[in-house]
């Protein structure tokens, strides 16, 4: 998953998602992060909480 917003209409979708933050190291283990979805000029138009 990219750590910066991909262009709209890429990755096989109209609103591609990206990890808002960095991927954790192995030492960090499982962490909570936010996924944002790029749509209509807003890099984080929708958000979802995930665990990585």
PDB file of N, CA, C and O in Angstrom:
ATOM      1  N   UNK A   1       0.857  -1.164   0.000  1.00  0.00           N
ATOM      2  CA  UNK A   1       0.000   0.000   0.000  1.00  0.00           C
ATOM      3  C   UNK A   1       0.905   1.230   0.000  1.00  0.00           C
ATOM      4  O   UNK A   1       1.848   1.298   0.789  1.00  0.00           O
ATOM      5  N   UNK A   2       0.634   2.202  -0.873  1.00  0.00           N
ATOM      6  CA  UNK A   2       1.476   3.390  -0.918  1.00  0.00           C
ATOM      7  C   UNK A   2       1.338   4.249   0.342  1.00  0.00           C
ATOM      8  O   UNK A   2       0.304   4.229   1.009  1.00  0.00           O
ATOM      9  N   UNK A   3       2.383   4.992   0.651  1.00  0.00           N
ATOM     10  CA  UNK A   3       2.386   5.892   1.814  1.00  0.00           C
ATOM     11  C   UNK A   3       2.141   7.342   1.421  1.00  0.00           C
ATOM     12  O   UNK A   3       2.274   8.248   2.243  1.00  0.00           O
ATOM     13  N   UNK A   4       1.786   7.552   0.177  1.00  0.00           N
ATOM     14  CA  UNK A   4       1.408   8.889  -0.293  1.00  0.00           C
ATOM     15  C   UNK A   4       0.250   8.709  -1.268  1.00  0.00           C
ATOM     16  O   UNK A   4       0.078   7.633  -1.840  1.00  0.00           O
ATOM     17  N   UNK A   5      -0.543   9.759  -1.460  1.00  0.00           N
ATOM     18  CA  UNK A   5      -1.755   9.610  -2.265  1.00  0.00           C
ATOM     19  C   UNK A   5      -1.470   9.329  -3.737  1.00  0.00           C
ATOM     20  O   UNK A   5      -0.812  10.130  -4.401  1.00  0.00           O
ATOM     21  N   UNK A   6      -1.958   8.203  -4.254  1.00  0.00           N
ATOM     22  CA  UNK A   6      -1.865   7.957  -5.694  1.00  0.00           C
ATOM     23  C   UNK A   6      -2.873   8.837  -6.427  1.00  0.00           C
ATOM     24  O   UNK A   6      -3.815   9.353  -5.826  1.00  0.00           O
ATOM     25  N   UNK A   7      -2.666   8.998  -7.705  1.00  0.00           N
ATOM     26  CA  UNK A   7      -3.598   9.799  -8.505  1.00  0.00           C
ATOM     27  C   UNK A   7      -4.965   9.147  -8.551  1.00  0.00           C
ATOM     28  O   UNK A   7      -5.091   7.923  -8.510  1.00  0.00           O
ATOM     29  N   UNK A   8      -5.985   9.984  -8.638  1.00  0.00           N
ATOM     30  CA  UNK A   8      -7.355   9.504  -8.808  1.00  0.00           C
ATOM     31  C   UNK A   8      -7.416   8.619 -10.052  1.00  0.00           C
ATOM     32  O   UNK A   8      -6.675   8.844 -11.010  1.00  0.00           O
ATOM     33  N   UNK A   9      -8.278   7.633 -10.043  1.00  0.00           N
ATOM     34  CA  UNK A   9      -8.490   6.717 -11.170  1.00  0.00           C
ATOM     35  C   UNK A   9      -7.268   5.852 -11.464  1.00  0.00           C
ATOM     36  O   UNK A   9      -7.035   5.494 -12.618  1.00  0.00           O
ATOM     37  N   UNK A  10      -6.481   5.509 -10.436  1.00  0.00           N
ATOM     38  CA  UNK A  10      -5.368   4.572 -10.598  1.00  0.00           C
ATOM     39  C   UNK A  10      -5.605   3.372  -9.695  1.00  0.00           C
ATOM     40  O   UNK A  10      -6.562   3.355  -8.921  1.00  0.00           O
ATOM     41  N   UNK A  11      -4.763   2.396  -9.785  1.00  0.00           N
ATOM     42  CA  UNK A  11      -4.835   1.185  -8.956  1.00  0.00           C
ATOM     43  C   UNK A  11      -6.152   0.440  -9.158  1.00  0.00           C
ATOM     44  O   UNK A  11      -6.604  -0.270  -8.260  1.00  0.00           O
ATOM     45  N   UNK A  12      -6.767   0.595 -10.323  1.00  0.00           N
ATOM     46  CA  UNK A  12      -7.992  -0.127 -10.628  1.00  0.00           C
ATOM     47  C   UNK A  12      -9.241   0.411  -9.948  1.00  0.00           C
ATOM     48  O   UNK A  12     -10.245  -0.295  -9.857  1.00  0.00           O
ATOM     49  N   UNK A  13      -9.196   1.665  -9.463  1.00  0.00           N
ATOM     50  CA  UNK A  13     -10.369   2.231  -8.785  1.00  0.00           C
ATOM     51  C   UNK A  13     -10.433   3.734  -9.021  1.00  0.00           C
ATOM     52  O   UNK A  13      -9.437   4.357  -9.391  1.00  0.00           O
ATOM     53  N   UNK A  14     -11.599   4.306  -8.807  1.00  0.00           N
ATOM     54  CA  UNK A  14     -11.760   5.758  -8.947  1.00  0.00           C
ATOM     55  C   UNK A  14     -11.186   6.506  -7.755  1.00  0.00           C
ATOM     56  O   UNK A  14     -10.715   7.634  -7.903  1.00  0.00           O
ATOM     57  N   UNK A  15     -11.218   5.891  -6.563  1.00  0.00           N
ATOM     58  CA  UNK A  15     -10.743   6.543  -5.334  1.00  0.00           C
ATOM     59  C   UNK A  15      -9.710   5.628  -4.655  1.00  0.00           C
ATOM     60  O   UNK A  15     -10.055   4.882  -3.739  1.00  0.00           O
ATOM     61  N   UNK A  16      -8.434   5.684  -5.106  1.00  0.00           N
ATOM     62  CA  UNK A  16      -7.425   4.789  -4.547  1.00  0.00           C
ATOM     63  C   UNK A  16      -7.096   5.109  -3.094  1.00  0.00           C
ATOM     64  O   UNK A  16      -7.105   6.267  -2.675  1.00  0.00           O
ATOM     65  N   UNK A  17      -6.809   4.060  -2.344  1.00  0.00           N
ATOM     66  CA  UNK A  17      -6.457   4.218  -0.936  1.00  0.00           C
ATOM     67  C   UNK A  17      -4.955   4.273  -0.740  1.00  0.00           C
ATOM     68  O   UNK A  17      -4.186   3.773  -1.562  1.00  0.00           O
ATOM     69  N   UNK A  18      -4.550   4.889   0.361  1.00  0.00           N
ATOM     70  CA  UNK A  18      -3.126   4.986   0.701  1.00  0.00           C
ATOM     71  C   UNK A  18      -2.979   5.058   2.217  1.00  0.00           C
ATOM     72  O   UNK A  18      -3.878   5.525   2.917  1.00  0.00           O
ATOM     73  N   UNK A  19      -1.849   4.595   2.710  1.00  0.00           N
ATOM     74  CA  UNK A  19      -1.572   4.566   4.132  1.00  0.00           C
ATOM     75  C   UNK A  19      -1.120   5.947   4.581  1.00  0.00           C
ATOM     76  O   UNK A  19      -0.071   6.429   4.156  1.00  0.00           O
ATOM     77  N   UNK A  20      -1.904   6.581   5.433  1.00  0.00           N
ATOM     78  CA  UNK A  20      -1.582   7.921   5.933  1.00  0.00           C
ATOM     79  C   UNK A  20      -0.633   7.757   7.129  1.00  0.00           C
ATOM     80  O   UNK A  20      -1.058   7.746   8.284  1.00  0.00           O
ATOM     81  N   UNK A  21       0.625   7.632   6.827  1.00  0.00           N
ATOM     82  CA  UNK A  21       1.663   7.355   7.818  1.00  0.00           C
ATOM     83  C   UNK A  21       2.646   6.371   7.222  1.00  0.00           C
ATOM     84  O   UNK A  21       2.623   6.108   6.020  1.00  0.00           O
ATOM     85  N   UNK A  22       3.496   5.835   8.049  1.00  0.00           N
ATOM     86  CA  UNK A  22       4.493   4.894   7.528  1.00  0.00           C
ATOM     87  C   UNK A  22       4.149   3.472   7.950  1.00  0.00           C
ATOM     88  O   UNK A  22       3.415   3.251   8.914  1.00  0.00           O
ATOM     89  N   UNK A  23       4.685   2.531   7.222  1.00  0.00           N
ATOM     90  CA  UNK A  23       4.525   1.127   7.591  1.00  0.00           C
ATOM     91  C   UNK A  23       5.340   0.863   8.854  1.00  0.00           C
ATOM     92  O   UNK A  23       6.431   1.412   9.007  1.00  0.00           O
ATOM     93  N   UNK A  24       4.831   0.038   9.751  1.00  0.00           N
ATOM     94  CA  UNK A  24       5.563  -0.236  10.988  1.00  0.00           C
ATOM     95  C   UNK A  24       6.768  -1.141  10.739  1.00  0.00           C
ATOM     96  O   UNK A  24       6.806  -1.900   9.770  1.00  0.00           O
ATOM     97  N   UNK A  25       7.732  -1.045  11.617  1.00  0.00           N
ATOM     98  CA  UNK A  25       8.855  -1.975  11.576  1.00  0.00           C
ATOM     99  C   UNK A  25       8.417  -3.287  12.221  1.00  0.00           C
ATOM    100  O   UNK A  25       7.390  -3.344  12.898  1.00  0.00           O
ATOM    101  N   UNK A  26       9.188  -4.318  12.011  1.00  0.00           N
ATOM    102  CA  UNK A  26       8.887  -5.608  12.631  1.00  0.00           C
ATOM    103  C   UNK A  26       8.898  -5.468  14.151  1.00  0.00           C
ATOM    104  O   UNK A  26       8.076  -6.073  14.838  1.00  0.00           O
ATOM    105  N   UNK A  27       9.830  -4.669  14.677  1.00  0.00           N
ATOM    106  CA  UNK A  27       9.937  -4.475  16.125  1.00  0.00           C
ATOM    107  C   UNK A  27       8.692  -3.799  16.711  1.00  0.00           C
ATOM    108  O   UNK A  27       8.343  -4.047  17.866  1.00  0.00           O
ATOM    109  N   UNK A  28       8.024  -2.954  15.933  1.00  0.00           N
ATOM    110  CA  UNK A  28       6.814  -2.276  16.412  1.00  0.00           C
ATOM    111  C   UNK A  28       5.629  -3.235  16.523  1.00  0.00           C
ATOM    112  O   UNK A  28       4.711  -3.010  17.312  1.00  0.00           O
ATOM    113  N   UNK A  29       5.656  -4.288  15.741  1.00  0.00           N
ATOM    114  CA  UNK A  29       4.530  -5.214  15.749  1.00  0.00           C
ATOM    115  C   UNK A  29       3.305  -4.598  15.111  1.00  0.00           C
ATOM    116  O   UNK A  29       3.420  -3.734  14.242  1.00  0.00           O
ATOM    117  N   UNK A  30       2.135  -5.036  15.536  1.00  0.00           N
ATOM    118  CA  UNK A  30       0.872  -4.551  14.981  1.00  0.00           C
ATOM    119  C   UNK A  30       0.572  -3.155  15.518  1.00  0.00           C
ATOM    120  O   UNK A  30       0.633  -2.917  16.724  1.00  0.00           O
ATOM    121  N   UNK A  31       0.250  -2.238  14.615  1.00  0.00           N
ATOM    122  CA  UNK A  31      -0.060  -0.854  14.985  1.00  0.00           C
ATOM    123  C   UNK A  31      -1.353  -0.409  14.299  1.00  0.00           C
ATOM    124  O   UNK A  31      -1.768  -1.005  13.305  1.00  0.00           O
ATOM    125  N   UNK A  32      -1.978   0.623  14.825  1.00  0.00           N
ATOM    126  CA  UNK A  32      -3.166   1.219  14.210  1.00  0.00           C
ATOM    127  C   UNK A  32      -2.728   2.323  13.262  1.00  0.00           C
ATOM    128  O   UNK A  32      -1.849   3.120  13.586  1.00  0.00           O
ATOM    129  N   UNK A  33      -3.339   2.362  12.103  1.00  0.00           N
ATOM    130  CA  UNK A  33      -3.054   3.383  11.106  1.00  0.00           C
ATOM    131  C   UNK A  33      -4.362   3.825  10.454  1.00  0.00           C
ATOM    132  O   UNK A  33      -5.417   3.228  10.668  1.00  0.00           O
ATOM    133  N   UNK A  34      -4.267   4.867   9.666  1.00  0.00           N
ATOM    134  CA  UNK A  34      -5.410   5.391   8.914  1.00  0.00           C
ATOM    135  C   UNK A  34      -5.155   5.204   7.426  1.00  0.00           C
ATOM    136  O   UNK A  34      -4.063   5.494   6.937  1.00  0.00           O
ATOM    137  N   UNK A  35      -6.155   4.722   6.713  1.00  0.00           N
ATOM    138  CA  UNK A  35      -6.114   4.664   5.258  1.00  0.00           C
ATOM    139  C   UNK A  35      -7.000   5.787   4.743  1.00  0.00           C
ATOM    140  O   UNK A  35      -8.147   5.933   5.165  1.00  0.00           O
ATOM    141  N   UNK A  36      -6.459   6.571   3.832  1.00  0.00           N
ATOM    142  CA  UNK A  36      -7.226   7.652   3.208  1.00  0.00           C
ATOM    143  C   UNK A  36      -7.524   7.272   1.761  1.00  0.00           C
ATOM    144  O   UNK A  36      -6.809   6.472   1.158  1.00  0.00           O
ATOM    145  N   UNK A  37      -8.574   7.849   1.221  1.00  0.00           N
ATOM    146  CA  UNK A  37      -8.969   7.588  -0.161  1.00  0.00           C
ATOM    147  C   UNK A  37      -9.036   8.912  -0.918  1.00  0.00           C
ATOM    148  O   UNK A  37      -9.752   9.839  -0.538  1.00  0.00           O
ATOM    149  N   UNK A  38      -8.263   8.966  -2.002  1.00  0.00           N
ATOM    150  CA  UNK A  38      -8.131  10.167  -2.822  1.00  0.00           C
ATOM    151  C   UNK A  38      -9.310  10.278  -3.788  1.00  0.00           C
ATOM    152  O   UNK A  38      -9.529   9.405  -4.628  1.00  0.00           O
ATOM    153  N   UNK A  39     -10.066  11.376  -3.649  1.00  0.00           N
ATOM    154  CA  UNK A  39     -11.222  11.574  -4.536  1.00  0.00           C
ATOM    155  C   UNK A  39     -11.540  13.050  -4.664  1.00  0.00           C
ATOM    156  O   UNK A  39     -11.514  13.784  -3.675  1.00  0.00           O
ATOM    157  N   UNK A  40     -11.836  13.483  -5.860  1.00  0.00           N
ATOM    158  CA  UNK A  40     -12.356  14.821  -6.145  1.00  0.00           C
ATOM    159  C   UNK A  40     -11.475  15.933  -5.588  1.00  0.00           C
ATOM    160  O   UNK A  40     -11.979  16.901  -5.018  1.00  0.00           O
ATOM    161  N   UNK A  41     -10.145  15.793  -5.754  1.00  0.00           N
ATOM    162  CA  UNK A  41      -9.221  16.830  -5.313  1.00  0.00           C
ATOM    163  C   UNK A  41      -8.907  16.813  -3.831  1.00  0.00           C
ATOM    164  O   UNK A  41      -8.155  17.663  -3.354  1.00  0.00           O
ATOM    165  N   UNK A  42      -9.461  15.872  -3.094  1.00  0.00           N
ATOM    166  CA  UNK A  42      -9.211  15.752  -1.661  1.00  0.00           C
ATOM    167  C   UNK A  42      -8.456  14.451  -1.414  1.00  0.00           C
ATOM    168  O   UNK A  42      -9.006  13.367  -1.609  1.00  0.00           O
ATOM    169  N   UNK A  43      -7.192  14.553  -0.985  1.00  0.00           N
ATOM    170  CA  UNK A  43      -6.364  13.372  -0.793  1.00  0.00           C
ATOM    171  C   UNK A  43      -6.871  12.446   0.293  1.00  0.00           C
ATOM    172  O   UNK A  43      -6.519  11.267   0.318  1.00  0.00           O
ATOM    173  N   UNK A  44      -7.706  12.973   1.204  1.00  0.00           N
ATOM    174  CA  UNK A  44      -8.232  12.150   2.295  1.00  0.00           C
ATOM    175  C   UNK A  44      -9.746  12.375   2.428  1.00  0.00           C
ATOM    176  O   UNK A  44     -10.257  12.698   3.500  1.00  0.00           O
ATOM    177  N   UNK A  45     -10.443  12.190   1.292  1.00  0.00           N
ATOM    178  CA  UNK A  45     -11.883  12.430   1.257  1.00  0.00           C
ATOM    179  C   UNK A  45     -12.635  11.473   2.177  1.00  0.00           C
ATOM    180  O   UNK A  45     -13.578  11.878   2.857  1.00  0.00           O
ATOM    181  N   UNK A  46     -12.220  10.200   2.202  1.00  0.00           N
ATOM    182  CA  UNK A  46     -12.765   9.210   3.129  1.00  0.00           C
ATOM    183  C   UNK A  46     -11.604   8.593   3.886  1.00  0.00           C
ATOM    184  O   UNK A  46     -10.483   8.538   3.382  1.00  0.00           O
ATOM    185  N   UNK A  47     -11.877   8.125   5.106  1.00  0.00           N
ATOM    186  CA  UNK A  47     -10.853   7.497   5.918  1.00  0.00           C
ATOM    187  C   UNK A  47     -11.387   6.190   6.503  1.00  0.00           C
ATOM    188  O   UNK A  47     -12.594   5.994   6.645  1.00  0.00           O
ATOM    189  N   UNK A  48     -10.452   5.310   6.835  1.00  0.00           N
ATOM    190  CA  UNK A  48     -10.795   4.065   7.525  1.00  0.00           C
ATOM    191  C   UNK A  48      -9.647   3.714   8.457  1.00  0.00           C
ATOM    192  O   UNK A  48      -8.481   3.828   8.080  1.00  0.00           O
ATOM    193  N   UNK A  49      -9.968   3.294   9.656  1.00  0.00           N
ATOM    194  CA  UNK A  49      -8.961   2.840  10.593  1.00  0.00           C
ATOM    195  C   UNK A  49      -8.613   1.386  10.330  1.00  0.00           C
ATOM    196  O   UNK A  49      -9.505   0.565  10.110  1.00  0.00           O
ATOM    197  N   UNK A  50      -7.336   1.059  10.351  1.00  0.00           N
ATOM    198  CA  UNK A  50      -6.892  -0.315  10.123  1.00  0.00           C
ATOM    199  C   UNK A  50      -5.807  -0.688  11.119  1.00  0.00           C
ATOM    200  O   UNK A  50      -5.263   0.178  11.803  1.00  0.00           O
ATOM    201  N   UNK A  51      -5.494  -1.960  11.202  1.00  0.00           N
ATOM    202  CA  UNK A  51      -4.337  -2.438  11.938  1.00  0.00           C
ATOM    203  C   UNK A  51      -3.383  -3.051  10.940  1.00  0.00           C
ATOM    204  O   UNK A  51      -3.792  -3.810  10.061  1.00  0.00           O
ATOM    205  N   UNK A  52      -2.102  -2.720  11.075  1.00  0.00           N
ATOM    206  CA  UNK A  52      -1.061  -3.219  10.172  1.00  0.00           C
ATOM    207  C   UNK A  52      -0.089  -4.027  10.979  1.00  0.00           C
ATOM    208  O   UNK A  52       0.881  -4.553  10.432  1.00  0.00           O
TER     209      UNK A  52
END
